[in-house]
Structures are given as structure tokens and as C-alpha cells.
Amino acid sequence: MKPQHFHPSSLPPSERDFCVAKFEILGKAFLELFELLEEDAPVWYSEQNHNRAVVAKIILESFVPARERNQQREMSA
């Protein structure tokens, strides 16, 4: 069975807004955790963990609007 790709545009507007809002919250939390792990690099944070996190970050950032990415960069600088 081939997995089907989900896109919020297939939802009615009210559900789409709710879905996008949840995704933004999860995305922001992931990016904050990613930065903490990269800065602190705990002993258990292996190269494999790092590589998986980098791939997840790349995928996530492909969905985050450029305006929001710029805001995140400015806040972390």
C-alpha cells in the first residue's frame, strides 16, 4: 500500500487554518529544540541523531514561509 500525501489545501478553510496553526506550533518547537541540541550537544546526542534532526529540519523548513524563517533567524541572532 502506497502512503498518500496529505496537503492542508485539501481541507475546508476552517480545518485548514487549524491544521496549519498546529503545524506551525510543532515546527517552532522542533526548531527551538534543534538549536538547543546543536548548541549544547549532550553526550547521548550521536551523529546519527544529528543527521536525522538535520533532515527533519530541512523538510520542515521547506514548509515554513520565508518570512517566518527570517523572523526566527533575527530572534536567534
C-alpha positions in Angstrom: 0.0 0.0 0.0 1.5 3.3 -1.1 1.2 6.1 1.5 -0.9 9.0 0.4 0.5 12.5 0.8 -1.6 15.0 2.8 -1.8 18.6 2.0 -3.8 21.1 4.1 -5.3 22.7 0.9 -7.5 19.5 0.6 -9.3 20.6 3.9 -12.2 23.0 4.3 -10.9 26.5 5.3 -11.6 26.3 9.0 -10.0 22.9 9.3 -7.1 24.0 7.1 -6.4 27.0 9.4 -6.5 24.8 12.5 -4.1 22.3 10.8 -1.7 25.0 9.7 -1.7 26.5 13.2 -0.9 23.2 14.8 1.9 22.6 12.3 3.4 26.0 13.0 3.4 25.3 16.7 5.0 21.9 16.3 7.5 23.4 13.8 8.6 26.2 16.1 9.0 23.8 19.0 11.1 21.5 16.9 13.4 24.3 15.6 13.9 25.5 19.2 14.8 22.0 20.3 17.1 21.6 17.3 19.0 24.7 18.2 19.4 23.7 21.8 20.7 20.3 20.9 23.1 21.8 18.4 24.4 24.3 20.9 24.7 22.0 23.9 25.4 18.7 22.2 24.6 16.3 25.1 26.7 13.1 25.4 23.8 11.0 24.1 23.3 13.2 21.0 25.0 11.0 18.5 26.0 11.8 14.9 23.0 9.6 13.8 20.7 11.7 16.0 22.2 14.9 14.5 21.8 13.7 10.9 18.1 12.7 11.5 17.4 16.1 13.0 19.1 17.9 10.1 16.9 16.0 7.6 13.8 16.7 9.6 14.8 20.4 9.8 15.3 20.6 6.0 11.9 19.0 5.4 10.2 21.3 8.0 11.8 24.4 6.6 10.5 23.6 3.1 7.0 24.1 4.5 7.7 27.2 6.7 7.2 30.5 4.9 10.4 32.5 4.2 9.0 35.4 6.3 8.8 33.3 9.3 12.3 31.8 8.8 13.7 35.3 8.7 12.0 36.2 11.9 13.4 33.1 13.6 16.9 34.0 12.4 16.6 37.5 13.7 15.4 36.3 17.1 18.3 33.8 17.4 21.0 36.4 16.4 
